[in-house]
Amino acid sequence: MKWPEVDALARNEVVIISCLSAVEQHSWHLPMGSDFIIGSEIVRRLEQSMPRDLLCLPTIWLGCSSHHLHFAGSMSARLATMLHVIRDIAASIHGHGFRKLLFVNSHGGNRAALAAAVQEVGHEFSSMDIVGVTYWELAKDDLASIRESKFGGMGHACELETSILLAVAPPLVDMSRAEVDGIPSASIYTRSDMLAAPPVAIFKAMDKITRHGGSGDPRTATAQKGEKFLDVIVAKLVDLCNDMRAGKV
């Protein structure tokens, strides 16, 4: 878009979408840019579903990935860096008079930064509706109805992410190297699954809790399942955006 086209948009109605992702290892079978590719595709499909109602920003590729840094190629921002980036995006949007901003997160390591940033910028820019959401948490009930793996089968480079990559970028997936990974915690308080977060906060580097950087069972992944996952994720985001546009959030 050219700037006059942006200037012509209805400031109080259009929802600005900013996707937060990461560049980090995804086990042996998925590419470094998996979160970036998945997040960008989700936002692309969301925009196709309601093109007149959204303004989608380019996906932010750098995320909080310090727990992946033992694996070559992984990149990470400090928590403070992510807070500043999220705040400055919100400040720019606010300065142009837009009032509805949705951060769609596609990387688990960004959740803490996003939650903290929404509290801070929500207070600073109180005239705006600022919402942060991690896509699998928003659609967890629907995703659970589609999944085939048991508890622990979804985590990182798992059934969910592998299925979506098979649907949108199959040449980048090497299913011949897809293996179960993840070392289960000895404590019930730190056992986790992508759709069931543990009740405690803890830091564990991926090289300490995995053999080759994955968490879950990617062997059950299929492109058809990936399309189903994407459909329910986008449907939930459409509902959320409609609630934001209607002033319900």
Buried (B, 14 or more C-beta within 10 A) or exposed (E): EEEEEEEEBEEEBBBBBBBBBBBBBBBBBBBBBBBBBBBBBBBBBBBEBBEEBBBBBEBBBBBBBBBBBEBEEBBBBEBEBBBBBBBEBBEEBBEEEBBBBBBBBBBBBBBBBBEBBBEBBBEEBEEBBBBBBBBBBBBBEBBEEBBEBEEBBBBBBBBBBBBBBBBBBEEBBEEEEBBBBBEEBEEEEBEBBBBEBBEEEEEEEBBEBBEBBBBBBBBBBBBEBBBBBBBBBBBBBBEBBBEBBEEEB
